[in-house]
Amino acid sequence: MTIASGQKVTVRRALPQDVARAHAWLTASDLTSSSMGTPWFAERPIPSLEQFLVRFPHQYFNGARPFDGRALVLSSAAVDLGILAWRRIDLMRDLVELDIWLAATEFCRQGIATEALGLACTWLQSSYGVNRFLLRPSRRNVRALRCARRAGFRETDFEAADVLGRLGLDASPYRDSVLLFRILPVPWALPASRERELWVFIDSEFSSLEAPALLSFGAVTADGHTYYAELEQDRPVANSRFVEQSVLPLMDNAPTTRTQAAGQFLHWLHESADGRAVRLISDSGFDRWALTELLHTEDVPDGVLWQRAPVAYSELDRLSVELRLRRHHALDDALALRCAVLGESASAVPPGGNHQAEAPRVANQRE
């Protein structure tokens, strides 16, 4: 499936049958010696297929868990040119690391990799809600450095060891890796009219920021129809202290299976849309992750768009108190987001929300 196209390159999702080619392009092309193997890169040996699959496992090629990593194929005029892959999307730190390699030197010096990096960053931001991107080439790889800089990546001024620790990154295979970042501004604009679209505001609760498991999912349309589900867990979940204290006490303790919840949500969405296109709106990339977890697919349904509305936590805190909503309950937070985006007052909160007599103010971020 093509996800983005530019003047020089088309980007599509990799498939299981692309594994062998991706490995060969990395390890057995006339470009291999510029990034790995002796004599210049003895610290990064050329990986076998089995070793390659440790770094780029099969899920990168089947889309099973796109937030944990995915591979893309770069093409032009029906000729496949190389691979671009992202590693785990770290929504807590708003960061994803990219890897890119071309199939042969004949595809270099044409701006292909530079354009592909730009297309991938823009698509990842709009599709998954991540805004910061990282490349870590060797300083000896002059071609890679030049490409990254043309694509808008810049070297950090901070000590590499400190950056790695703060961002929870593993060690680079290179002894002289360069930390190159690109940060995209968060776009925020909605269509002037919503007559032809159904706007649906969504929110989710999950077990922790570091290792999230989906606990609940809430949604409310612009005209006030609501959906809410709590999810059964198929394995033990390690909840953070914040979740134990501020999320679980608000839940209804009426969980349903993931399959049932997904079917109910899609039915509710279809009935609410009544033939219109749907725009799902959330304040965080975690809610886009929640959609993937709930629906067990890397794409939103046909006819559906997802968009982030970067509303400040403090504003949602304020609205939760003003509207007498339970902060950090998935449906109530979706109701608060609805009012924040639409600019509606407490009197406009639709019936069916989970209200409480006294809504306590809570910390405006998770521990």
Buried (B, 14 or more C-beta within 10 A) or exposed (E): EEBBBBEBBBBBBBEEEBBEBBBBBBBEBEBBEBBBBEEBBEEBEBBEEEEBBEBBBEBBBBBBBBBEBBBBBBBBEEEBBBBBBBBEBBBBBBBBBBBBBBBEEEBBEBBBBBBBBBBBBBBBBBBBBBBBBBBBBBEBBEBBBEBBBBBBBEBEEEEBEEBBEEBEBEEBBBEEBBBBBBBBEEEEEBEEEBEEBBBBBBBBBBBBBEEBBBBBBBBBBBEBBBBBBBBEEEEEBEBBEBBEBBBBEBBEEEBBEBEEBBEBBBEBBEEBBEEBEBBBBBBBBBBBBBBBBBBEEBBBBEEBEBBBBEBEBEBBBBBBBBBBBBBBBBBBBBBBBBBBBBEBEEEEBBEBBBBBEEBEEBEEEBE
